Amino acid sequence: MPEQRPSEQRPSEQHSREQHSPARHWPGGARPRALVRAARKSAAVGVSLAALAAVATAGAGPAAARPRTAPAATPGCSAAYTIEQKLTTGTTWRMCWRYDSKAGLVLENVSYQPKGETKPIKVLNSARLAQIHVPYDDGKHEYYDLTGQGFAQELMPLSPGECPGGTIKTVKVPDGDPRHPNVKGLCTTTRSRGHAYRMHDIAQSDKTYHQQGKDLLVYTVNQVGWYEYITEWRFQDDGTVNMNVGATGSLSWEDYNAQDGRGWPIGKNAKDYATSHSHNVFWRLDFGLDGSSGTKVEQYDSTVSAPAGRQEGPTAKTTRTKPAKEFAGDYKNYRWWRMVSATGKNKDGHARSYELVPGPTTKYPGRPFTRHDLYVTQYDKCELFANDNPKCATGHPKSVDKWVNGQTLTHPVVWMNVGFHHIARDEDQQPMPVHWQGFSIAPRDVTAMNPLTPKELAWQNGHWEWRS
């Protein structure tokens, strides 16, 4: 979609079910914005470097120096709203960014260009958070953090120590404090993730091939009540994209009142019980592989049978189905999905695709929209949030489970649901260590070989024989 500059962003709609409780706000009512804004002026505000580095899902490492020159404009946005990074291993990631009045950071026109490819390979039309649903175990409170709790407006400023070796971009926050509309709150940096591969050459006993992988990280921090959410997008040099949300900040001291086994004792003895709750995070992915939105969905299921006859071991058979209509899906043993390009093939003639790779999850059964791991719906420009969706016309269903109504998939949109049941512990204070939840998309046949293959091994594609 066309770039939306901060001055063009639409005012957010008034949420019709605004909720207020001590669990999410300061004593006596809503947390005073004056205190929030005053705190933003202090260098102490934000998540510490130690917290970010200690718990990063793929591990922190040396950061690359920030680019010396500004990136060129990416199609669909100006240079100011372009993120472009060529990693030291030769892979370049490009994308546009904008800031939505409810979803926060939105990435668009995401492309991947490994070494050996003459032009960028488009992966995503757009990628964004689609809801953070927080129901409490005692049934007294339930929150929609993106659409009902000012998630986007509470973008936190980042200090240089929180973006090591990178660049902190200034974001104009829609509907934010008019006295402080611009927040230095978007970090782009690079990190090492450890081994990308290691292979001992059996033909040359003194030769070992190894490579340290590099990632581009793009992230923001948004505060909601006592929590601070780190929204992280990690783009690997091998084409994998990791989407993670990390919750940190503080436990709500006004929630130390759990009863009937719905909490955990915090502090001295068994007096204060922190109320348990869930964080159900949704992401919305609009694939545009090779520039086409007509991506196809494929589901794979395998069955394992016991040995029969003279077989040495069990057998496994994998079957493929091609859903043609909208559906809700659940991961189970030996099941996976991929999104297949309608137009593009790699140099081996195989259709390019991205596999959906789930992360650990605790699926919340309390609401219909959280009962499945993913939904695939036909594109509708107003369907942007997995529940409590405010963008559609009156009468349009407000949650993703009701959008799955049998439409033919010509432009599929993927909704990923990852849950975390937070039963607090003594170590959650103070501050609370980051707990992460997320998933990945991994390239499957996007390139003909490992995109990081060294030149000496480039000839070993498919069946090969020893060279004399």
Solvent accessible surface area in square Angstrom, and as a share of the most:
residue,aa,sasa,rsa
1,M,124,0.55
2,P,109,0.69
3,E,28,0.13
4,Q,24,0.11
5,R,107,0.39
6,P,22,0.14
7,S,92,0.59
8,E,94,0.42
9,Q,22,0.10
10,R,138,0.50
11,P,105,0.66
12,S,37,0.24
13,E,75,0.33
14,Q,156,0.69
15,H,22,0.10
16,S,99,0.64
17,R,107,0.39
18,E,72,0.32
19,Q,54,0.24
20,H,120,0.54
21,S,13,0.08
22,P,76,0.48
23,A,3,0.03
24,R,4,0.02
25,H,29,0.13
26,W,82,0.29
27,P,78,0.49
28,G,95,0.91
29,G,39,0.38
30,A,65,0.50
31,R,54,0.20
32,P,59,0.37
33,R,109,0.40
34,A,60,0.47
35,L,88,0.44
36,V,7,0.04
37,R,6,0.02
38,A,58,0.45
39,A,40,0.31
40,R,26,0.10
41,K,147,0.62
42,S,54,0.35
43,A,96,0.74
44,A,93,0.72
45,V,30,0.18
46,G,21,0.20
47,V,9,0.05
48,S,64,0.41
49,L,75,0.37
50,A,73,0.56
51,A,23,0.18
52,L,8,0.04
53,A,37,0.29
54,A,85,0.66
55,V,44,0.25
56,A,12,0.09
57,T,72,0.42
58,A,34,0.27
59,G,32,0.31
60,A,49,0.38
61,G,31,0.29
62,P,98,0.62
63,A,38,0.30
64,A,32,0.25
65,A,91,0.71
66,R,137,0.50
67,P,70,0.44
68,R,244,0.89
69,T,109,0.63
70,A,87,0.68
71,P,35,0.22
72,A,74,0.58
73,A,62,0.48
74,T,8,0.04
75,P,111,0.70
76,G,41,0.39
77,C,14,0.08
78,S,35,0.23
79,A,45,0.35
80,A,69,0.53
81,Y,31,0.12
82,T,0,0.00
83,I,6,0.03
84,E,54,0.24
85,Q,28,0.12
86,K,136,0.58
87,L,5,0.03
88,T,104,0.61
89,T,17,0.10
90,G,18,0.18
91,T,0,0.00
92,T,11,0.07
93,W,0,0.00
94,R,57,0.21
95,M,0,0.00
96,C,3,0.02
97,W,9,0.03
98,R,14,0.05
99,Y,2,0.01
100,D,12,0.06
101,S,7,0.04
102,K,14,0.06
103,A,1,0.01
104,G,0,0.00
105,L,8,0.04
106,V,0,0.00
107,L,0,0.00
108,E,4,0.02
109,N,28,0.14
110,V,1,0.00
111,S,11,0.07
112,Y,2,0.01
113,Q,32,0.14
114,P,2,0.01
115,K,99,0.42
116,G,60,0.57
117,E,27,0.12
118,T,134,0.78
119,K,146,0.62
120,P,60,0.38
121,I,6,0.03
122,K,52,0.22
123,V,0,0.00
124,L,1,0.01
125,N,26,0.13
126,S,13,0.08
127,A,1,0.01
128,R,6,0.02
129,L,2,0.01
130,A,0,0.00
131,Q,0,0.00
132,I,0,0.00
133,H,0,0.00
134,V,0,0.00
135,P,6,0.03
136,Y,13,0.05
137,D,52,0.27
138,D,45,0.23
139,G,68,0.66
140,K,151,0.64
141,H,50,0.22
142,E,35,0.15
143,Y,2,0.01
144,Y,22,0.08
145,D,0,0.00
146,L,3,0.02
147,T,5,0.03
148,G,3,0.03
149,Q,20,0.09
150,G,24,0.23
151,F,2,0.01
152,A,0,0.00
153,Q,16,0.07
154,E,21,0.10
155,L,0,0.00
156,M,3,0.01
157,P,27,0.17
158,L,11,0.05
159,S,37,0.24
160,P,109,0.69
161,G,36,0.35
162,E,6,0.03
163,C,3,0.02
164,P,42,0.26
165,G,35,0.34
166,G,3,0.03
167,T,46,0.27
168,I,28,0.14
169,K,39,0.17
170,T,68,0.40
171,V,1,0.01
172,K,82,0.35
173,V,8,0.04
174,P,13,0.08
175,D,69,0.36
176,G,17,0.17
177,D,9,0.04
178,P,119,0.75
179,R,162,0.59
180,H,63,0.28
181,P,46,0.29
182,N,88,0.45
183,V,7,0.04
184,K,108,0.46
185,G,0,0.00
186,L,0,0.00
187,C,0,0.00
188,T,17,0.10
189,T,5,0.03
190,T,5,0.03
191,R,7,0.02
192,S,14,0.09
193,R,44,0.16
194,G,26,0.25
195,H,112,0.50
196,A,30,0.24
197,Y,44,0.17
198,R,155,0.57
199,M,83,0.37
200,H,86,0.39
201,D,15,0.08
202,I,142,0.72
203,A,62,0.48
204,Q,91,0.40
205,S,95,0.61
206,D,134,0.69
207,K,68,0.29
208,T,42,0.24
209,Y,15,0.06
210,H,113,0.50
211,Q,58,0.26
212,Q,75,0.33
213,G,0,0.00
214,K,43,0.18
215,D,0,0.00
216,L,2,0.01
217,L,0,0.00
218,V,0,0.00
219,Y,3,0.01
220,T,2,0.01
221,V,0,0.00
222,N,1,0.01
223,Q,22,0.10
224,V,2,0.01
225,G,19,0.18
226,W,39,0.14
227,Y,8,0.03
228,E,23,0.11
229,Y,1,0.00
230,I,1,0.00
231,T,4,0.03
232,E,6,0.02
233,W,2,0.01
234,R,1,0.00
235,F,2,0.01
236,Q,22,0.10
237,D,0,0.00
238,D,38,0.20
239,G,0,0.00
240,T,19,0.11
241,V,1,0.00
242,N,22,0.11
243,M,1,0.00
244,N,11,0.06
245,V,2,0.01
246,G,0,0.00
247,A,2,0.02
248,T,5,0.03
249,G,13,0.12
250,S,25,0.16
251,L,13,0.06
252,S,11,0.07
253,W,134,0.47
254,E,38,0.17
255,D,14,0.07
256,Y,52,0.20
257,N,91,0.47
258,A,7,0.05
259,Q,124,0.55
260,D,124,0.64
261,G,81,0.78
262,R,104,0.38
263,G,13,0.13
264,W,128,0.45
265,P,44,0.27
266,I,4,0.02
267,G,43,0.41
268,K,177,0.75
269,N,137,0.71
270,A,67,0.52
271,K,165,0.70
272,D,48,0.25
273,Y,69,0.26
274,A,4,0.03
275,T,4,0.03
276,S,4,0.02
277,H,7,0.03
278,S,7,0.05
279,H,1,0.00
280,N,1,0.00
281,V,0,0.00
282,F,0,0.00
283,W,1,0.00
284,R,9,0.03
285,L,0,0.00
286,D,8,0.04
287,F,0,0.00
288,G,0,0.00
289,L,0,0.00
290,D,42,0.22
291,G,56,0.54
292,S,26,0.17
293,S,37,0.24
294,G,21,0.20
295,T,3,0.02
296,K,112,0.47
297,V,7,0.04
298,E,9,0.04
299,Q,29,0.13
300,Y,27,0.10
301,D,29,0.15
302,S,21,0.14
303,T,95,0.55
304,V,82,0.47
305,S,63,0.40
306,A,78,0.60
307,P,71,0.45
308,A,63,0.49
309,G,85,0.81
310,R,241,0.88
311,Q,87,0.39
312,E,181,0.81
313,G,25,0.24
314,P,88,0.56
315,T,58,0.34
316,A,69,0.53
317,K,141,0.60
318,T,77,0.44
319,T,71,0.41
320,R,125,0.46
321,T,73,0.42
322,K,127,0.54
323,P,35,0.22
324,A,67,0.52
325,K,108,0.46
326,E,13,0.06
327,F,32,0.13
328,A,40,0.31
329,G,6,0.06
330,D,40,0.21
331,Y,44,0.17
332,K,123,0.52
333,N,130,0.67
334,Y,112,0.43
335,R,57,0.21
336,W,58,0.20
337,W,1,0.00
338,R,26,0.09
339,M,0,0.00
340,V,11,0.06
341,S,8,0.05
342,A,50,0.39
343,T,96,0.56
344,G,10,0.10
345,K,129,0.55
346,N,11,0.06
347,K,144,0.61
348,D,60,0.31
349,G,43,0.41
350,H,97,0.43
351,A,35,0.27
352,R,27,0.10
353,S,0,0.00
354,Y,0,0.00
355,E,30,0.14
356,L,1,0.01
357,V,54,0.31
358,P,61,0.39
359,G,19,0.18
360,P,127,0.80
361,T,61,0.35
362,T,72,0.42
363,K,77,0.32
364,Y,55,0.21
365,P,100,0.63
366,G,42,0.40
367,R,103,0.38
368,P,60,0.38
369,F,12,0.05
370,T,0,0.00
371,R,118,0.43
372,H,59,0.26
373,D,10,0.05
374,L,0,0.00
375,Y,1,0.00
376,V,0,0.00
377,T,1,0.01
378,Q,32,0.14
379,Y,88,0.33
380,D,49,0.25
381,K,160,0.68
382,C,24,0.14
383,E,10,0.04
384,L,23,0.11
385,F,0,0.00
386,A,0,0.00
387,N,4,0.02
388,D,11,0.06
389,N,2,0.01
390,P,38,0.24
391,K,44,0.19
392,C,24,0.14
393,A,81,0.63
394,T,145,0.85
395,G,78,0.75
396,H,56,0.25
397,P,52,0.33
398,K,103,0.43
399,S,14,0.09
400,V,0,0.00
401,D,33,0.17
402,K,115,0.49
403,W,6,0.02
404,V,38,0.22
405,N,103,0.53
406,G,39,0.38
407,Q,87,0.39
408,T,74,0.43
409,L,17,0.08
410,T,86,0.50
411,H,36,0.16
412,P,1,0.01
413,V,2,0.01
414,V,0,0.00
415,W,2,0.01
416,M,3,0.01
417,N,6,0.03
418,V,5,0.03
419,G,5,0.04
420,F,61,0.26
421,H,69,0.31
422,H,6,0.03
423,I,83,0.42
424,A,2,0.02
425,R,114,0.42
426,D,78,0.41
427,E,107,0.48
428,D,6,0.03
429,Q,73,0.32
430,Q,129,0.57
431,P,97,0.61
432,M,1,0.01
433,P,48,0.30
434,V,11,0.06
435,H,26,0.12
436,W,46,0.16
437,Q,10,0.05
438,G,7,0.06
439,F,6,0.03
440,S,19,0.12
441,I,0,0.00
442,A,26,0.20
443,P,39,0.24
444,R,91,0.33
445,D,60,0.31
446,V,2,0.01
447,T,26,0.15
448,A,30,0.23
449,M,56,0.25
450,N,72,0.37
451,P,21,0.13
452,L,5,0.03
453,T,25,0.15
454,P,25,0.16
455,K,187,0.79
456,E,96,0.43
457,L,21,0.10
458,A,56,0.43
459,W,80,0.28
460,Q,45,0.20
461,N,64,0.33
462,G,59,0.57
463,H,168,0.75
464,W,94,0.33
465,E,128,0.57
466,W,151,0.53
467,R,161,0.59
468,S,163,1.05
